[in-house]
Amino acid sequence: MNSAVLFPGDSAEIMLTFYSEQQYRLVICAEEQLGDVSYQVSDIERNLIFDSKNSDSKVFDFKVESSQQLVISVAVPESDNTHDLKYQGCVAVLVGFKN
């Protein structure tokens, strides 16, 4: 698990290593006050693998063919209300795998 405290309009990236022939599940959790937090998964060359905006699911299940590093980019939506800028919330990136 990796986590960060973010404000409306903030974004964060983490790079994680995933190992060949391993089945993974990626879940992004955020505090409700942050709104609909989105995320993308890209390879090291920034080729898009998954975009949560194009999916009805909040989880991403995948298997990599070879061990590699992937970039997970998380974005908190902008707030329409400047008063909301004082709010912050925790966003967590959870990675699980099956043996």
MMTF fields as JSON, N, C-alpha, C and O atoms, coordinates in Angstrom:
{
  "mmtfVersion": "1.0.0",
  "mmtfProducer": "UNKNOWN",
  "numBonds": 395,
  "numAtoms": 396,
  "numGroups": 99,
  "numChains": 1,
  "numModels": 1,
  "chainsPerModel": [1],
  "groupsPerChain": [99],
  "chainIdList": ["A"],
  "bondAtomList": [4, 2, 8, 6, 12, 10, 16, 14, 20, 18, 24, 22, 28, 26, 32, 30, 36, 34, 40, 38, 44, 42, 48, 46, 52, 50, 56, 54, 60, 58, 64, 62, 68, 66, 72, 70, 76, 74, 80, 78, 84, 82, 88, 86, 92, 90, 96, 94, 100, 98, 104, 102, 108, 106, 112, 110, 116, 114, 120, 118, 124, 122, 128, 126, 132, 130, 136, 134, 140, 138, 144, 142, 148, 146, 152, 150, 156, 154, 160, 158, 164, 162, 168, 166, 172, 170, 176, 174, 180, 178, 184, 182, 188, 186, 192, 190, 196, 194, 200, 198, 204, 202, 208, 206, 212, 210, 216, 214, 220, 218, 224, 222, 228, 226, 232, 230, 236, 234, 240, 238, 244, 242, 248, 246, 252, 250, 256, 254, 260, 258, 264, 262, 268, 266, 272, 270, 276, 274, 280, 278, 284, 282, 288, 286, 292, 290, 296, 294, 300, 298, 304, 302, 308, 306, 312, 310, 316, 314, 320, 318, 324, 322, 328, 326, 332, 330, 336, 334, 340, 338, 344, 342, 348, 346, 352, 350, 356, 354, 360, 358, 364, 362, 368, 366, 372, 370, 376, 374, 380, 378, 384, 382, 388, 386, 392, 390],
  "bondOrderList": [1, 1, 1, 1, 1, 1, 1, 1, 1, 1, 1, 1, 1, 1, 1, 1, 1, 1, 1, 1, 1, 1, 1, 1, 1, 1, 1, 1, 1, 1, 1, 1, 1, 1, 1, 1, 1, 1, 1, 1, 1, 1, 1, 1, 1, 1, 1, 1, 1, 1, 1, 1, 1, 1, 1, 1, 1, 1, 1, 1, 1, 1, 1, 1, 1, 1, 1, 1, 1, 1, 1, 1, 1, 1, 1, 1, 1, 1, 1, 1, 1, 1, 1, 1, 1, 1, 1, 1, 1, 1, 1, 1, 1, 1, 1, 1, 1, 1],
  "groupList": [{"groupName": "MET", "atomNameList": ["N", "CA", "C", "O"], "elementList": ["N", "C", "C", "O"], "formalChargeList": [0, 0, 0, 0], "bondAtomList": [1, 0, 2, 1, 3, 2], "bondOrderList": [1, 1, 2], "singleLetterCode": "M", "chemCompType": "L-PEPTIDE LINKING"}, {"groupName": "ASN", "atomNameList": ["N", "CA", "C", "O"], "elementList": ["N", "C", "C", "O"], "formalChargeList": [0, 0, 0, 0], "bondAtomList": [1, 0, 2, 1, 3, 2], "bondOrderList": [1, 1, 2], "singleLetterCode": "N", "chemCompType": "L-PEPTIDE LINKING"}, {"groupName": "SER", "atomNameList": ["N", "CA", "C", "O"], "elementList": ["N", "C", "C", "O"], "formalChargeList": [0, 0, 0, 0], "bondAtomList": [1, 0, 2, 1, 3, 2], "bondOrderList": [1, 1, 2], "singleLetterCode": "S", "chemCompType": "L-PEPTIDE LINKING"}, {"groupName": "ALA", "atomNameList": ["N", "CA", "C", "O"], "elementList": ["N", "C", "C", "O"], "formalChargeList": [0, 0, 0, 0], "bondAtomList": [1, 0, 2, 1, 3, 2], "bondOrderList": [1, 1, 2], "singleLetterCode": "A", "chemCompType": "L-PEPTIDE LINKING"}, {"groupName": "VAL", "atomNameList": ["N", "CA", "C", "O"], "elementList": ["N", "C", "C", "O"], "formalChargeList": [0, 0, 0, 0], "bondAtomList": [1, 0, 2, 1, 3, 2], "bondOrderList": [1, 1, 2], "singleLetterCode": "V", "chemCompType": "L-PEPTIDE LINKING"}, {"groupName": "LEU", "atomNameList": ["N", "CA", "C", "O"], "elementList": ["N", "C", "C", "O"], "formalChargeList": [0, 0, 0, 0], "bondAtomList": [1, 0, 2, 1, 3, 2], "bondOrderList": [1, 1, 2], "singleLetterCode": "L", "chemCompType": "L-PEPTIDE LINKING"}, {"groupName": "PHE", "atomNameList": ["N", "CA", "C", "O"], "elementList": ["N", "C", "C", "O"], "formalChargeList": [0, 0, 0, 0], "bondAtomList": [1, 0, 2, 1, 3, 2], "bondOrderList": [1, 1, 2], "singleLetterCode": "F", "chemCompType": "L-PEPTIDE LINKING"}, {"groupName": "PRO", "atomNameList": ["N", "CA", "C", "O"], "elementList": ["N", "C", "C", "O"], "formalChargeList": [0, 0, 0, 0], "bondAtomList": [1, 0, 2, 1, 3, 2], "bondOrderList": [1, 1, 2], "singleLetterCode": "P", "chemCompType": "L-PEPTIDE LINKING"}, {"groupName": "GLY", "atomNameList": ["N", "CA", "C", "O"], "elementList": ["N", "C", "C", "O"], "formalChargeList": [0, 0, 0, 0], "bondAtomList": [1, 0, 2, 1, 3, 2], "bondOrderList": [1, 1, 2], "singleLetterCode": "G", "chemCompType": "PEPTIDE LINKING"}, {"groupName": "ASP", "atomNameList": ["N", "CA", "C", "O"], "elementList": ["N", "C", "C", "O"], "formalChargeList": [0, 0, 0, 0], "bondAtomList": [1, 0, 2, 1, 3, 2], "bondOrderList": [1, 1, 2], "singleLetterCode": "D", "chemCompType": "L-PEPTIDE LINKING"}, {"groupName": "GLU", "atomNameList": ["N", "CA", "C", "O"], "elementList": ["N", "C", "C", "O"], "formalChargeList": [0, 0, 0, 0], "bondAtomList": [1, 0, 2, 1, 3, 2], "bondOrderList": [1, 1, 2], "singleLetterCode": "E", "chemCompType": "L-PEPTIDE LINKING"}, {"groupName": "ILE", "atomNameList": ["N", "CA", "C", "O"], "elementList": ["N", "C", "C", "O"], "formalChargeList": [0, 0, 0, 0], "bondAtomList": [1, 0, 2, 1, 3, 2], "bondOrderList": [1, 1, 2], "singleLetterCode": "I", "chemCompType": "L-PEPTIDE LINKING"}, {"groupName": "THR", "atomNameList": ["N", "CA", "C", "O"], "elementList": ["N", "C", "C", "O"], "formalChargeList": [0, 0, 0, 0], "bondAtomList": [1, 0, 2, 1, 3, 2], "bondOrderList": [1, 1, 2], "singleLetterCode": "T", "chemCompType": "L-PEPTIDE LINKING"}, {"groupName": "TYR", "atomNameList": ["N", "CA", "C", "O"], "elementList": ["N", "C", "C", "O"], "formalChargeList": [0, 0, 0, 0], "bondAtomList": [1, 0, 2, 1, 3, 2], "bondOrderList": [1, 1, 2], "singleLetterCode": "Y", "chemCompType": "L-PEPTIDE LINKING"}, {"groupName": "GLN", "atomNameList": ["N", "CA", "C", "O"], "elementList": ["N", "C", "C", "O"], "formalChargeList": [0, 0, 0, 0], "bondAtomList": [1, 0, 2, 1, 3, 2], "bondOrderList": [1, 1, 2], "singleLetterCode": "Q", "chemCompType": "L-PEPTIDE LINKING"}, {"groupName": "ARG", "atomNameList": ["N", "CA", "C", "O"], "elementList": ["N", "C", "C", "O"], "formalChargeList": [0, 0, 0, 0], "bondAtomList": [1, 0, 2, 1, 3, 2], "bondOrderList": [1, 1, 2], "singleLetterCode": "R", "chemCompType": "L-PEPTIDE LINKING"}, {"groupName": "CYS", "atomNameList": ["N", "CA", "C", "O"], "elementList": ["N", "C", "C", "O"], "formalChargeList": [0, 0, 0, 0], "bondAtomList": [1, 0, 2, 1, 3, 2], "bondOrderList": [1, 1, 2], "singleLetterCode": "C", "chemCompType": "L-PEPTIDE LINKING"}, {"groupName": "LYS", "atomNameList": ["N", "CA", "C", "O"], "elementList": ["N", "C", "C", "O"], "formalChargeList": [0, 0, 0, 0], "bondAtomList": [1, 0, 2, 1, 3, 2], "bondOrderList": [1, 1, 2], "singleLetterCode": "K", "chemCompType": "L-PEPTIDE LINKING"}, {"groupName": "HIS", "atomNameList": ["N", "CA", "C", "O"], "elementList": ["N", "C", "C", "O"], "formalChargeList": [0, 0, 0, 0], "bondAtomList": [1, 0, 2, 1, 3, 2], "bondOrderList": [1, 1, 2], "singleLetterCode": "H", "chemCompType": "L-PEPTIDE LINKING"}],
  "groupTypeList": [0, 1, 2, 3, 4, 5, 6, 7, 8, 9, 2, 3, 10, 11, 0, 5, 12, 6, 13, 2, 10, 14, 14, 13, 15, 5, 4, 11, 16, 3, 10, 10, 14, 5, 8, 9, 4, 2, 13, 14, 4, 2, 9, 11, 10, 15, 1, 5, 11, 6, 9, 2, 17, 1, 2, 9, 2, 17, 4, 6, 9, 6, 17, 4, 10, 2, 2, 14, 14, 5, 4, 11, 2, 4, 3, 4, 7, 10, 2, 9, 1, 12, 18, 9, 5, 17, 13, 14, 8, 16, 4, 3, 4, 5, 4, 8, 6, 17, 1],
  "groupIdList": [1, 2, 3, 4, 5, 6, 7, 8, 9, 10, 11, 12, 13, 14, 15, 16, 17, 18, 19, 20, 21, 22, 23, 24, 25, 26, 27, 28, 29, 30, 31, 32, 33, 34, 35, 36, 37, 38, 39, 40, 41, 42, 43, 44, 45, 46, 47, 48, 49, 50, 51, 52, 53, 54, 55, 56, 57, 58, 59, 60, 61, 62, 63, 64, 65, 66, 67, 68, 69, 70, 71, 72, 73, 74, 75, 76, 77, 78, 79, 80, 81, 82, 83, 84, 85, 86, 87, 88, 89, 90, 91, 92, 93, 94, 95, 96, 97, 98, 99],
  "secStructList": [7, 3, 3, 3, 3, 3, 7, 6, 6, 7, 3, 3, 3, 3, 3, 3, 3, 3, 7, 6, 6, 7, 3, 3, 3, 3, 3, 3, 3, 3, 7, 4, 4, 4, 7, 1, 7, 3, 3, 3, 3, 3, 3, 6, 6, 7, 7, 3, 3, 3, 3, 4, 4, 4, 7, 1, 7, 1, 3, 3, 3, 3, 3, 7, 1, 1, 7, 3, 3, 3, 3, 3, 3, 3, 3, 7, 7, 7, 7, 1, 7, 4, 4, 4, 4, 4, 7, 7, 3, 3, 3, 3, 3, 3, 3, 3, 3, 3, 7],
  "xCoordList": [0.846, 0.0, 0.891, 1.9, 0.499, 1.132, 0.014, -1.083, 0.277, -0.77, -0.169, 1.028, -1.066, -0.662, -1.858, -3.001, -1.6, -2.647, -2.652, -1.636, -3.806, -3.915, -5.047, -5.996, -4.932, -5.945, -6.67, -6.164, -7.846, -8.508, -7.551, -6.896, -7.482, -6.605, -5.214, -4.455, -4.865, -3.544, -3.459, -4.472, -2.236, -1.982, -0.695, 0.122, -0.539, 0.656, 0.965, 0.075, 2.238, 2.678, 3.555, 4.333, 3.405, 4.335, 4.752, 3.993, 5.959, 6.478, 6.642, 7.302, 6.032, 6.091, 6.579, 6.368, 7.23, 7.715, 6.707, 6.235, 6.384, 5.482, 6.251, 7.017, 6.029, 6.831, 6.075, 4.856, 6.814, 6.23, 5.372, 5.632, 4.339, 3.418, 2.688, 2.167, 2.645, 1.944, 0.622, 0.583, -0.455, -1.774, -1.93, -1.773, -2.241, -2.335, -3.733, -4.494, -4.039, -5.236, -4.807, -4.14, -5.202, -4.884, -6.192, -7.162, -6.211, -7.382, -6.928, -5.94, -7.655, -7.386, -8.545, -9.704, -8.236, -9.245, -8.969, -7.819, -10.048, -9.883, -11.014, -12.112, -10.724, -11.758, -12.846, -12.568, -14.081, -15.247, -15.188, -15.618, -14.661, -14.637, -13.773, -13.887, -12.911, -12.061, -12.79, -12.296, -13.937, -14.69, -14.245, -13.718, -14.462, -14.186, -12.723, -12.392, -11.869, -10.432, -10.205, -10.732, -9.426, -9.145, -7.679, -6.844, -7.395, -6.007, -5.717, -6.611, -4.439, -3.954, -2.755, -1.993, -2.611, -1.444, -0.735, -1.352, 0.563, 1.366, 2.648, 3.09, 3.235, 4.551, 5.602, 5.273, 6.83, 7.919, 8.117, 8.655, 7.676, 7.77, 6.512, 6.342, 5.627, 4.385, 3.322, 2.451, 3.39, 2.326, 1.188, 1.392, -0.008, -1.152, -1.599, -1.794, -1.756, -2.229, -3.672, -4.475, -4.006, -5.351, -5.662, -4.801, -6.919, -7.406, -8.747, -9.691, -8.845, -10.076, -11.255, -12.406, -10.989, -12.068, -12.808, -13.951, -12.169, -12.774, -13.338, -13.612, -13.514, -13.948, -15.038, -15.027, -15.966, -16.998, -16.507, -17.149, -15.38, -14.848, -13.827, -13.093, -13.789, -12.79, -11.541, -10.599, -11.528, -10.36, -9.801, -10.521, -8.52, -7.859, -7.124, -6.15, -7.593, -6.942, -6.08, -6.533, -4.842, -3.947, -2.834, -2.602, -2.154, -1.009, 0.041, -0.274, 1.273, 2.341, 3.097, 3.333, 3.474, 4.182, 5.656, 6.267, 6.209, 7.607, 7.709, 6.915, 8.658, 8.845, 9.144, 9.958, 8.477, 8.642, 8.142, 7.404, 8.567, 8.078, 6.911, 6.946, 5.88, 4.728, 4.54, 4.866, 4.007, 3.745, 2.25, 1.434, 1.901, 0.504, 0.326, 0.951, -0.536, -0.799, -2.199, -3.166, -2.31, -3.585, -3.892, -3.01, -5.164, -5.552, -6.836, -7.829, -6.798, -7.977, -8.604, -7.902, -9.929, -10.553, -10.469, -10.414, -10.46, -10.512, -11.839, -12.83, -11.858, -13.088, -13.668, -12.931, -14.998, -15.665, -15.731, -15.931, -15.563, -15.698, -14.32, -13.698, -13.836, -12.519, -12.49, -11.418, -13.654, -13.74, -13.292, -12.787, -13.47, -13.103, -11.59, -11.137, -10.809, -9.361, -8.751, -7.632, -9.481, -8.951, -9.079, -8.433, -9.909, -10.091, -8.977, -8.53, -8.554, -7.569, -8.044, -8.897, -7.497, -7.912, -6.848, -5.939, -6.977, -6.018, -6.425, -7.598, -5.436, -5.627, -4.649, -3.459, -5.157, -4.322, -4.302, -5.327, -3.121, -2.936, -2.656, -1.633, -3.571, -3.448, -3.14, -3.818, -2.125, -1.735, -1.756, -1.11, -2.508, -2.555, -2.21, -2.237, -1.881, -1.575, -1.985, -2.108, -2.194, -2.539, -1.338, -0.585, -1.16, -0.096, -0.584, 0.16],
  "yCoordList": [-1.176, 0.0, 1.239, 1.3, 2.207, 3.524, 4.531, 4.339, 5.604, 6.606, 8.005, 8.2, 8.981, 10.384, 11.231, 10.836, 12.394, 13.362, 14.362, 14.995, 14.499, 15.356, 16.363, 16.134, 17.472, 18.523, 18.438, 17.798, 19.072, 19.132, 19.705, 20.722, 19.034, 19.466, 18.859, 18.996, 18.195, 17.571, 16.268, 15.653, 15.874, 14.569, 14.01, 14.739, 12.704, 12.047, 10.842, 10.271, 10.468, 9.294, 8.418, 8.901, 7.13, 6.195, 5.177, 4.852, 4.688, 3.66, 2.393, 2.397, 1.308, 0.035, -1.05, -0.976, -2.054, -3.189, -4.328, -4.68, -4.898, -6.039, -7.181, -6.971, -8.394, -9.544, -10.452, -10.596, -11.065, -11.878, -13.014, -13.586, -13.308, -14.416, -14.309, -15.307, -13.124, -12.903, -12.208, -11.266, -12.655, -12.039, -10.951, -11.224, -9.697, -8.561, -7.947, -8.084, -7.273, -6.432, -5.096, -5.032, -4.021, -2.659, -1.965, -1.994, -1.342, -0.624, 0.739, 0.842, 1.782, 3.121, 3.514, 3.472, 3.892, 4.309, 5.755, 6.155, 6.536, 7.941, 8.367, 7.812, 9.357, 9.91, 10.55, 11.161, 10.399, 10.847, 12.322, 12.694, 13.164, 14.605, 14.99, 16.108, 14.082, 14.377, 14.181, 14.61, 13.551, 13.339, 12.077, 11.153, 12.047, 10.871, 10.875, 11.374, 10.319, 10.265, 9.271, 8.158, 9.676, 8.805, 8.376, 8.981, 7.302, 6.851, 6.213, 5.735, 6.22, 5.611, 4.732, 5.004, 3.672, 2.801, 2.856, 2.637, 3.149, 3.259, 2.462, 2.198, 2.085, 1.455, 2.542, 3.728, 2.154, 3.083, 4.114, 5.197, 3.762, 4.679, 5.526, 6.221, 5.46, 6.247, 5.795, 6.58, 4.537, 3.967, 3.571, 2.81, 4.087, 3.864, 2.403, 1.834, 1.809, 0.43, 0.405, -0.396, 1.284, 1.331, 2.749, 3.456, 3.164, 4.466, 4.247, 3.768, 4.586, 4.349, 5.155, 4.795, 6.235, 7.032, 6.253, 6.578, 5.23, 4.421, 3.114, 2.198, 3.017, 1.762, 2.023, 3.049, 1.097, 1.174, 0.594, 0.775, -0.096, -0.775, 0.108, 0.864, 0.004, 0.726, -0.116, 0.338, -1.346, -2.216, -2.528, -2.486, -2.839, -3.221, -4.523, -4.553, -5.608, -6.912, -7.115, -6.869, -7.561, -7.729, -8.711, -9.069, -9.136, -10.035, -9.525, -9.243, -9.406, -8.941, -10.142, -11.121, -10.055, -11.157, -11.209, -12.276, -10.033, -9.986, -8.997, -8.06, -9.191, -8.286, -6.887, -6.707, -5.906, -4.53, -3.541, -3.887, -2.298, -1.218, -0.55, -0.334, -0.229, 0.494, 1.766, 1.82, 2.786, 4.074, 4.175, 3.998, 4.463, 4.661, 6.142, 6.684, 6.789, 8.223, 8.401, 7.872, 9.14, 9.373, 10.861, 11.694, 11.203, 12.608, 12.879, 12.165, 13.919, 14.375, 15.482, 16.392, 15.418, 16.445, 17.837, 17.991, 18.84, 20.232, 20.473, 19.802, 21.412, 21.774, 23.028, 23.946, 23.068, 24.26, 25.366, 26.536, 24.988, 25.913, 26.173, 25.247, 27.408, 27.72, 27.497, 27.339, 27.485, 27.201, 25.77, 25.491, 24.85, 23.447, 23.225, 22.143, 24.217, 24.04, 23.786, 23.281, 24.133, 23.859, 22.381, 21.91, 21.644, 20.224, 19.42, 19.697, 18.444, 17.509, 16.121, 15.959, 15.126, 13.771, 12.775, 13.066, 11.605, 10.538, 9.742, 9.423, 9.43, 8.565, 7.407, 7.62, 6.178, 5.0, 4.17, 3.983, 3.682, 2.762, 1.392, 1.188, 0.459, -0.884, -1.861, -1.866, -2.684, -3.687, -5.04, -5.239, -5.975, -7.327, -8.307, -7.959, -9.547, -10.566, -11.943, -12.168, -12.854, -14.234, -15.114, -14.87, -16.126, -17.118, -18.178, -19.101],
  "zCoordList": [0.0, 0.0, 0.0, 0.702, -0.792, -0.808, -0.626, -1.15, 0.11, 0.317, 0.329, 0.54, 0.089, 0.108, 0.48, 0.252, 1.052, 1.345, 0.191, -0.095, -0.47, -1.647, -1.481, -0.731, -2.188, -2.243, -3.589, -4.511, -3.725, -5.034, -6.086, -5.857, -7.238, -8.319, -8.274, -9.233, -7.189, -7.067, -7.863, -8.199, -8.15, -8.762, -8.168, -7.606, -8.308, -7.784, -8.669, -9.299, -8.702, -9.461, -8.58, -7.757, -8.778, -8.154, -9.203, -10.116, -9.057, -9.951, -9.12, -8.081, -9.594, -8.886, -9.83, -11.041, -9.269, -10.05, -9.966, -8.885, -11.125, -11.217, -11.88, -12.82, -11.369, -11.788, -12.739, -12.644, -13.661, -14.732, -14.189, -13.13, -14.969, -14.701, -13.365, -12.865, -12.788, -11.522, -11.813, -12.605, -11.189, -11.339, -10.284, -9.094, -10.706, -9.798, -9.802, -10.76, -8.709, -8.621, -8.045, -7.012, -8.734, -8.326, -7.944, -8.701, -6.763, -6.276, -5.767, -5.04, -6.154, -5.656, -4.745, -5.157, -3.517, -2.546, -2.16, -1.977, -2.038, -1.667, -0.745, -0.78, 0.074, 0.938, 0.085, -0.947, 0.53, -0.226, -0.611, -1.703, 0.274, 0.024, -1.182, -1.685, -1.652, -2.81, -4.134, -5.176, -4.111, -5.343, -6.058, -5.441, -7.363, -8.185, -8.633, -9.709, -7.803, -8.091, -9.235, -9.211, -10.224, -11.371, -11.343, -10.672, -12.1, -12.175, -13.521, -14.219, -13.86, -15.092, -14.765, -13.837, -15.551, -15.447, -16.789, -17.832, -16.765, -17.982, -17.809, -16.691, -18.94, -18.838, -18.66, -18.626, -18.549, -18.261, -19.381, -19.152, -20.591, -21.733, -21.891, -22.893, -20.885, -20.824, -21.826, -22.2, -22.261, -23.083, -22.148, -21.202, -22.412, -21.546, -21.586, -22.66, -20.414, -20.283, -19.801, -20.279, -18.852, -18.282, -17.85, -17.327, -18.078, -17.626, -16.935, -17.564, -15.665, -14.912, -15.451, -15.207, -16.175, -16.769, -17.856, -18.177, -18.424, -19.481, -18.952, -19.728, -17.65, -17.033, -15.998, -15.317, -15.886, -14.853, -13.533, -12.499, -13.562, -12.386, -11.673, -12.309, -10.359, -9.562, -9.328, -8.679, -9.857, -9.712, -11.095, -12.092, -11.141, -12.379, -12.119, -11.366, -12.743, -12.645, -13.878, -14.996, -13.691, -14.83, -14.514, -13.359, -15.562, -15.459, -16.437, -17.592, -15.989, -16.88, -17.429, -16.72, -18.702, -19.348, -18.951, -18.905, -18.668, -18.227, -17.07, -16.988, -16.192, -15.062, -15.583, -16.489, -14.999, -15.473, -14.438, -13.516, -14.62, -13.779, -14.492, -15.704, -13.722, -14.253, -13.44, -12.254, -14.102, -13.463, -13.199, -14.104, -11.948, -11.576, -11.278, -10.366, -12.058, -11.916, -11.349, -11.897, -10.257, -9.583, -9.674, -9.464, -9.992, -10.118, -9.341, -9.483, -8.524, -7.786, -8.622, -9.064, -8.848, -9.688, -9.065, -7.845, -9.932, -9.486, -8.783, -9.07, -7.879, -7.189, -7.823, -8.183, -7.962, -8.485, -7.434, -7.76, -6.19, -5.084, -4.473, -3.954, -4.526, -3.971, -2.458, -1.873, -1.834, -0.394, -0.11, 0.977, -1.08, -0.905, -0.888, -0.516, -1.278, -1.334, 0.037, 0.135, 1.098, 2.428, 2.78, 3.716, 2.038, 2.303, 1.671, 0.558, 2.39, 1.878, 2.245, 3.118, 1.582, 1.898, 1.52, 0.742, 2.082, 1.83, 0.594, 0.399, -0.233, -1.391, -1.224, -0.991, -1.344, -1.165, -2.444, -3.099, -2.78, -3.915, -3.311, -2.657, -3.534, -2.982, -4.106, -5.133, -3.914, -4.896, -4.212, -3.183, -4.795, -4.27, -5.371, -6.552, -4.984, -5.994, -5.488, -4.284, -6.427, -6.108, -6.383, -7.326, -5.574, -5.815, -6.776, -7.107]
}
